[in-house]
Amino acid sequence: MQIRFVKNIQFTRLVKADGRLREFNFRKLKGTGEELFSVDVVDDRGNRIIFQLKKENGTWGLVEQVLPRWIGDHEQTFHDIIEEELRNMEE
């Protein structure tokens, strides 16, 4: 019997969005057949917003859903954060 370890990837980054420093929690989803990250953040009222980022053509982008503008405006930032974290994990 052989044991196989699959590394769980999750991390948190602070991003200034909509004039506030917000904590974005990233978690890589396994077993979907696609490269996906689930991200959650709290809005001004304390409600948790959960959305997904999918890798297509080498770029992490938002999965189509209705989100506040301050999240959509940071799509490139999310791409950069994920790529940086994945590079650091390889080292």
Contact map, one row per residue, 1 for C-alpha under 8 A:
1110000000000000000000000000000000000000000000000000000000000000000000000000000000000000000
1111000000000000000000000000000000000000000000000000000000000000000000000000000000000000000
1111100000000000000000000000000000000000000000000000000000000000000000000000000000000000000
0111110000000000000000000000000000000000000000000000000000000000000000000000000000000000000
0011111000000000000000000000000000000000000000000000000000000000000000000000000000000000000
0001111100000000000000000000000000000000000000000000000000000000000000000000000000000000000
0000111110000000000000000000000000000000000000000000000000000000000000000000000000000000000
0000011111000000000000000001000000000000000000000000000000000000000000000000000000000000000
0000001111100000000000000011000000000000000000000000000000000000000000000000000000000000000
0000000111110000000000001111000000000000000000000000000000000000000000000000000000000000000
0000000011111000000000001110000000000000000000000000000000000000000000000000000000000000000
0000000001111100000000111100000000000000000000000000000000000000000000000000000000000000000
0000000000111110000000111000000000000000000000000000000000000000000000000000000010000000000
0000000000011111000011110000000000000000000000000000000000000000000000000000000000000000000
0000000000001111100011110000000000000000000000000000000000000000000000000000000000000000000
0000000000000111111111000000000000000000000000000000000000000000000000000000000000000000000
0000000000000011111111000000000000000000000000000000000000000000000001100100000000000000000
0000000000000001111100000000000000000000000000000000000000000000000001000000000000000000000
0000000000000001111110000000000000000000000000000000000000000000000000000000000000000000000
0000000000000001111111000000000000000000000000000000000000000000000000000000000000000000000
0000000000000111101111100000000000000000000000000000000000000000000000000000000000000000000
0000000000000111100111110000000000000000110000000000000000000000000000000000000000000000000
0000000000011110000011111000000000000000110000000000000000000000000000000000000000000000000
0000000000011110000001111100000000000011100000000000000000000000000000000000000000000000000
0000000001111000000000111110000000000011100000000000000000000000000000000000000000000000000
0000000001110000000000011111000000001111000000000000000000000000000000000000000000000000000
0000000011100000000000001111100000001110000000000000000000000000000000000000000000000000000
0000000111000000000000000111110000111100000000000000000000000000000000000000000000000000000
0000000000000000000000000011111100111100000000000000000000000000000000000000000000000000000
0000000000000000000000000001111110010000000000000000000000000000000000000000000000000000000
0000000000000000000000000000111111000000000000000000000000000000000000000000000000000000000
0000000000000000000000000000111111110000000000000000000000000000000000000000000000000000000
0000000000000000000000000000011111100000000000000000000000000000000000000000000000000000000
0000000000000000000000000000001111110000000000000000011000000000000000000000000000000000000
0000000000000000000000000001100111111000000000000000011000000000000000000000000000000000000
0000000000000000000000000001110101111100000000000001111000000000000000000000000000000000000
0000000000000000000000000111100000111110000000000001110000000000000000000000000000000000000
0000000000000000000000000111100000011111000000000111100000000000000000000000000000000000000
0000000000000000000000011110000000001111100000000111100000000000000000000000000000000000000
0000000000000000000000011100000000000111110000011110000000000000000000000000000000000000000
0000000000000000000001111000000000000011111000011100000000000000000000000000000000000000000
0000000000000000000001100000000000000001111111111000000000000000000000000000000000000000000
0000000000000000000000000000000000000000111111111000000000000000000000000000000000000000000
0000000000000000000000000000000000000000011111100000000000000000000000000000000000000000000
0000000000000000000000000000000000000000011111100000000000000000000000000000000000000000000
0000000000000000000000000000000000000000011111110000000000000000000000000000000000000000000
0000000000000000000000000000000000000000011111111000000000000000000000000000000000000000000
0000000000000000000000000000000000000001111001111100000000000000000000000000000000000000000
0000000000000000000000000000000000000001111000111110000000000000000000000000000000000000000
0000000000000000000000000000000000000111100000011111000000000000000000000000000000000000000
0000000000000000000000000000000000000111000000001111100000000110100000000000000000000000000
0000000000000000000000000000000000011110000000000111110000000110000000000000000000000000000
0000000000000000000000000000000000011110000000000011111000011110000000000000000000000000000
0000000000000000000000000000000001111000000000000001111100111110000000000000000000000000000
0000000000000000000000000000000001110000000000000000111111111000000000000000000000000000000
0000000000000000000000000000000000000000000000000000011111111000000000000000000000000000000
0000000000000000000000000000000000000000000000000000001111100000000000000000000000000000000
0000000000000000000000000000000000000000000000000000001111110000000000000000000000000000000
0000000000000000000000000000000000000000000000000000011111111000000000000000001000000000000
0000000000000000000000000000000000000000000000000000111101111100000000000011011001000000000
0000000000000000000000000000000000000000000000000000111100111110000000000011001000000000000
0000000000000000000000000000000000000000000000000011110000011111100000010010000000000000000
0000000000000000000000000000000000000000000000000011110000001111100000000000000000000000000
0000000000000000000000000000000000000000000000000000000000000111110000000000000000000000000
0000000000000000000000000000000000000000000000000010000000000111111000000000000000000000000
0000000000000000000000000000000000000000000000000000000000000001111100000000000000000000000
0000000000000000000000000000000000000000000000000000000000000000111110110000000000000000000
0000000000000000000000000000000000000000000000000000000000000000011111110000000000000000000
0000000000000000000000000000000000000000000000000000000000000000001111111000000000000000000
0000000000000000110000000000000000000000000000000000000000000000000111111100000000000000000
0000000000000000100000000000000000000000000000000000000000000000001111111110000000000000000
0000000000000000000000000000000000000000000000000000000000000100001111111110000000000000000
0000000000000000000000000000000000000000000000000000000000000000000011111111000000000000000
0000000000000000100000000000000000000000000000000000000000000000000001111111110000000000000
0000000000000000000000000000000000000000000000000000000000011100000000111111111000000000000
0000000000000000000000000000000000000000000000000000000000011000000000001111111100000000000
0000000000000000000000000000000000000000000000000000000000000000000000000111111110000000000
0000000000000000000000000000000000000000000000000000000000010000000000000111111111000000000
0000000000000000000000000000000000000000000000000000000000111000000000000011111111100000000
0000000000000000000000000000000000000000000000000000000000000000000000000001111111110000000
0000000000001000000000000000000000000000000000000000000000000000000000000000111111111000000
0000000000000000000000000000000000000000000000000000000000010000000000000000011111111100000
0000000000000000000000000000000000000000000000000000000000000000000000000000001111111110000
0000000000000000000000000000000000000000000000000000000000000000000000000000000111111111000
0000000000000000000000000000000000000000000000000000000000000000000000000000000011111111100
0000000000000000000000000000000000000000000000000000000000000000000000000000000001111111110
0000000000000000000000000000000000000000000000000000000000000000000000000000000000111111111
0000000000000000000000000000000000000000000000000000000000000000000000000000000000011111111
0000000000000000000000000000000000000000000000000000000000000000000000000000000000001111111
0000000000000000000000000000000000000000000000000000000000000000000000000000000000000111111
0000000000000000000000000000000000000000000000000000000000000000000000000000000000000011111
